[in-house]
Amino acid sequence: AAFFFTPCPPVLAHSCKRRKIEMSVEVESVDVIRLMLQFCKENGLQKTFKVLSEESSVTMNTVESLDNFKRDILGGNWDTVLQTTSSLHIPTKKAALLHEQIVFELLEMREVDTAKAFVKQSDALKSLHEDEPDRYKRLEHLVMQHYFEHTEAYAHGETKGTRREKIAAALLPEVSVAPPSRLITLLSQALKWQRFQGAVQPGVQFDLFRNVLGTKQVAEERTVKRMAKKIKFGSKSNPETVAFSPDGQYLVSGSSDGFVEVWDFVSGELHRGLSYQREDKIMMHKDSVLAVAFSYDSEYIASGCSSGQVKVWKVSTGKCLRKFDQAHTSGVTSLMFSRDSTQVLSSSFDCTARIHGLKSGKTIKEFRGHSSFVNSATYASEGSRVVTGSSDGTIKLWDSRSAECLATFKPPLPPSTQDIAVTSIVLLPDGMDQILVCTKSPQAFVMNIQGEAVSMLQPDRSKLFKPKDSKDGEEVPLPDFVSATLTPKGAITYIAADDGTVLCFTGSVHTRTLDAHSKECVAVASHPHQNMIATAGADGTAKIWKTNH
């Protein structure tokens, strides 16, 4: 989608300085075409080679070896020479000199019919008929004779050997040597540079044409078991939210110091492939960043802060492309792009959810009706519906176009806990408009958007960690759920809890608990293509978790 944005500048962050790398290389379009011609030639795409050369008027004029090319001319290996020169652009006069010598030597070998046919087919020799008619008549006369006379063919004391030397001297300046497979070599070098910069991770599938990580999902979804990387934030800062890009290339975090940072989740460091981060020009808000989200094409990041402001950033440049200073009157709790990346859905502590138009820069829809914080909002039914979850304990289904509330329902909690807050809502990837409803209790539910419960997820005490100060015989307390995420196929659910743990569910069965953080685990996100999750904790760290393999 096309965007029309008013830019707002990135801010210089007070972080460690990194060496600035500046490279500027101009590439001529003619050189690009030559690379393509070489690729076609080396891979036997002769028709494509011919059409591309004719339409672009670009020729390669390269040979594999100048020495071999000269040796073939001096040795009279004319089949090889003709095959080589067929793809070269040789001046007509020099080509006529070559073809004339080939006719002479065919006649010398008594290949008269072949010589006659060659004269008729050679465009270079046909040009002699107009440019040098006497020379052409002499050639015709030689072809029509029943014998070959050297003195008639070679004038002024020339011989076959000196004539070949003359041809070699004429043709060699017209050609050059290029290393083989230059296109593949240059692409490989470019990928190595991107890997060095951190833009491409080792061992990860990469879509070279689209310049993104491949979208192939893991064959089998398995529960993560070990911490692979820990990202430490400043002494007075902690991450509030994390999200992976849909192409699997980036991890973004929003933190209490207002920074929006893009991470290399392999190294656990800021992504070196983004020049603005190398130059310490970090995307940021003046207030704590509570929510972040990527567009579906991974080109943009939306961030929302505790003052109610929402910003949209270009990932590749770090530039703020759109800013909604009054997106909400209180903190932003969740964000989500529309499928076509023209709108951003947000929810807030101001008890509303809203849709903001990225082209107009205005709030175009408001969903009002909850009596307390709206903690989560998501699109459903291919964008025609919006589902919101609130601290008032209810879930509401809205028409995204009219902003009309179509239904209000609650998760099936016990009667004594009917007003327990809904902390997050995640749309299941099965296309059946089912949602995972996470509540501020030890229970989460899979529900459809008609309000019917499909299944319940709750902890198995035997899978929980005992607090360090607990006494023998004491029952392990059940944690309250804070946030949740699903693996790409929906086979595994990860739920962040207020005791710092992450509970892992396969289906509705609690299979494992990760001792993730020393304080509340405030956010959890699943990688779109790998068995990997990221967690954010109030202990000032974000962590990457993987399987044992």
Number of C-alpha atoms within 10 A of each C-alpha: 6 8 12 11 15 11 13 14 13 18 16 14 15 9 12 8 11 11 7 11 8 6 5 5 5 5 8 8 9 14 12 12 18 21 20 20 25 23 18 17 17 13 11 11 13 14 11 14 20 15 12 18 18 11 8 11 11 16 20 22 18 20 20 13 14 15 10 12 21 19 14 17 21 19 12 17 13 17 10 13 17 15 10 15 17 11 19 17 16 18 12 14 15 17 19 19 18 24 21 22 19 21 23 23 19 19 22 15 11 14 14 22 13 13 23 18 11 17 21 10 11 14 14 20 25 16 15 18 13 10 12 12 13 12 14 19 13 12 20 13 11 21 22 13 11 10 12 19 13 13 11 11 18 15 9 6 7 14 14 16 12 13 16 22 15 17 20 19 13 17 19 14 9 14 18 13 12 15 11 14 14 15 16 12 12 12 12 12 12 12 17 15 14 15 15 14 15 22 21 22 18 12 6 14 14 19 12 11 6 8 11 18 20 16 15 13 14 13 9 10 19 17 23 22 17 16 18 19 17 18 17 16 16 13 8 8 18 23 31 26 29 26 24 24 22 21 21 19 25 25 23 23 26 29 27 24 19 23 23 28 19 28 23 19 26 14 14 17 15 19 24 20 20 18 17 21 23 18 18 18 19 23 27 27 24 13 18 24 30 26 29 28 26 26 21 17 13 20 16 23 26 27 32 34 29 23 21 24 22 27 21 26 24 16 20 13 16 25 20 22 21 24 21 18 13 13 24 25 16 19 24 32 27 26 26 25 22 17 14 11 20 16 21 21 23 31 33 30 21 20 21 25 33 22 25 21 18 22 15 14 16 16 18 14 16 18 23 16 14 21 14 18 25 32 26 28 29 25 22 23 15 11 14 12 21 27 26 25 30 30 23 19 24 21 26 22 25 22 17 22 13 12 19 16 17 12 14 17 15 22 25 16 17 8 7 7 11 14 17 19 25 29 24 28 27 21 25 22 15 11 10 12 17 22 24 24 27 29 27 21 20 16 19 29 22 24 22 17 23 14 19 15 18 12 12 18 22 18 21 14 13 13 15 21 15 15 11 6 6 11 10 7 6 9 11 15 14 18 21 19 27 26 27 27 24 24 23 19 15 15 17 22 22 26 24 31 28 21 22 23 25 29 25 26 21 17 15 18 15 21 17 20 22 20 16 25 24 14 17 20 30 27 25 26 24 26 24 22 23 21 22 23 25 25 28 31 26 20 19 21 22 28 20 25 22 18 16 11 7
